[in-house]
Amino acid sequence: HVPLTMMGVETFKPRLVESVLGQEPPIMVAPTRGVDEDRQEIVETFLNWQILSELNLEATVTQSAHLFLLPGMAFAKTYWKVERLMRRMVREFPPGTTIPAILEALFGDQKPRDLESEGGLKFTGKIPAPGNEPLRVTLEFKIINEEDLKMIQVLVEKEELIEHPQVDLVDPTDVIAPVKGGHTVMEQPWIFQRLWFSETDLRRKAEEGRFYEDVVEQL
């Protein structure tokens, strides 16, 4: 890697970005069969929306050009990202509304299973998530029976699963590969990435069954 002055970096950077995102739209789909022609526009529109809006790859491409010109190396990793987020909401129902009707209004077809009482009017359960660990949910009921206000309030704490493709730039110091393995990633016999986890991350991985609980506790 030959060091470049900042003037050279800022001159070359737009050219690298242009080589990736220069055409409009960035992704152009070519049907390979006659039956695919009707879907060409839909697929092309979706892919371009995904990389420019959902993934915001324009910022990632610009950053990768900067890393390529300054440190001299840029690693990008594409994978399927799964996130679990807790949502809190309060819903109100007329007095006399039955529990099945409340569950139907809150969850539709994905009703929680194995509801257990936590004392009082608080219950916990799990919602099936095919291919993943069940989602946790907590329901806390409150009966309001005042003279001018009568209703059933439900505080819902629900774990939501968000899945989408993700492109991350990996710190070159966290990439480990044999020196003479090859000049491209595809030629390497193996390649490792060093990952950094917080205590919360480690415990969540153990809850999901991806890491051994006893090893996480020991660590």
N, C-alpha and C positions, 0 to 999 in steps of 0.2 A: 504494500500500500504506500503510495507516494502522497505525502501531505499536500493538501491544496489550500490556497488562501481562501478566506471567506468570500472574496469577490468571485473566485472561480467556482466555489460551491454554489453560491446563489445564481450563477449563470447557468450551470449545468442542471440544477434541480428542476426547473420548469421543463427541460427537455425530457428528463426521465419520467416525470409525471405525465407529460403529453404522450409519451410512447405507450402508456397503459390506458389512460382515460381520454386520449385525444379525440377519438371519433365520437360522433353523436348519432345514436346512443352508444355507450361504451361496449355493450354486448349486442351482437347481431346474430340472429338465429337463422340457420339455413336448413329447411326440411330435407330429409334424406329419402322420404317416401311420399307418394302422392297423398296418402291419407293424413299426413302431418301438415299439409299446407293450411288447412283450416285453423290449426292450433298455433301456427307460427307467431302471429301477432300477440296472442295471449301469453305464450311462453316468454317471448322477448320482453313484453311490457313487465311481466312479473319479475324476471331476473334483473332487469335494470332498476326496478323499484327496490329490490332486495339489496343490491350492492350499494346503491346511492343513498337510500333512505334508512332501511332497517339496519344494515351493517355500517353505514357511513364510511365506506371504504376509501372515499376521496381523502379523508384525513389520514388514514392508515398508509395509503400509497405515498402521500406527501412526506410523512414521517420516515417511511422506509427509504425514500430517495435521500433524505437528509443523513440517515445513518449510513447508507451506502457510500456517501461522499466524504463523511467525516471519519468515523471509526474504520470505514472500509469494508464493512460486512453487515448484512441485514438478514435475519432469519424470520420467516413468517410461518405460523402454524395455523392450519385450518382444521376446525373440529366442530362437533355438535355440542353446544353448551346447554346444560340443564341447570336452571336456577330454581330455588325454593324461596318464596317470599310469603311473609305473614301479612294478611289483610285484616283490618278491623272495621266493622261496620255495625250500625244500630238500625234495626228494622222494627216497625210498629204495626200491630195487628189489632183489629176490633176485639173487644172482650167476648169470650166464648169461642174463639177460634180454636179448633182442635189441633193437637200436636202434629198429626199426619198432614193436615192442611198447611201448617207453618213450615214443616220440612219440605213439602212440595214447592211452596213459594220460594224458599231460600235456595234449594239445591236442584230442583227439577228431578231428572232421572238419576243424578249422581248423589243419592242420599247417603249420609254417614252410616257406618255399620258399627256394631258392638259398642253402642253408647253406654257409658258408665257414669254413675253419679259421683260427683266430687263433693257432695254435701250441699244441702239447700236445693236451689234450682239451677245448679251448674252441672253441665254434662260434657264429657269428652268422648270423642270417637275418631274414626278414620274413614277416609274416602278412598276407594280403590283407584290406583293409577297404573294402568296396564304397562308392564315393562319397567316400572319404578316402584320404590317404596311407597306405601299408602300415605296419603296426605292427612295431616293432623287437623282436627277441627274442635273448637270449644264453643258451647252454647250456654249462655247465662240468661235465664228468664227473669223478668221483673213484672209483677202485677201492679198496675197503677189503678187504684179504685178511689179516686177523689170525687168530690161532689160535681165538679165541672170538668173532670178529665178521667175517662175510663179507657184503658187500653192494656195491651200486652206488649212489653218491650223485650226485644231479644238482642243481646250483644253477641255478635258472631266474630270469632277469631279463626280465620281459615287460612290454611297453607295452600298456596297456589304454585303450580308447576309451569314454568316458562321454558320452552325449548326453541332454539333457533341456531342456525350456523353462526360461527364466530371466527374471525381472523385476528390473531394476536401477533405482535412483534415480540420476539423472544430476545432477551439480553444475550449477546454473543458469549458472555462469560458463563452463562448457564447451559450452553450447548457443548456436549462432550462427544468427540468422535475420534477415531484413529487418524493419526497424521497422514499416513500413506494409504488411507482407505479409498481414495478417489477424489477427483476434482469436482464432482457434483454429488448432491445429496443421494440421488438414486443409485450411485455406485458404492456408497458406504455399506460395509457389511453390517454395521450397527450404528445407531446414533442415540444418545441419551439427552434428556432435558432435566436439569435440576429444578425441582419445584419447591416453593416456599409456602408453608401452611401456618396459619395462626392456630391457637388452641381451639378456637371455635370451629375452624375448618376441619381440624383433626377429629373432633368429637362428632361433627356432622357426618364425616366419612364413615366413622365407626357405627353410627346409628343407621346409615344406609347399607351397612354390611360390606363396604368396600375395604375398610381397614379392620384389622383385628382389635377388638376392644381392649384386651389385656395389654397389647403392645402400646396402644395409645395411652392407657393409664400409666404404664411404666415410664413412657416418655415424658 
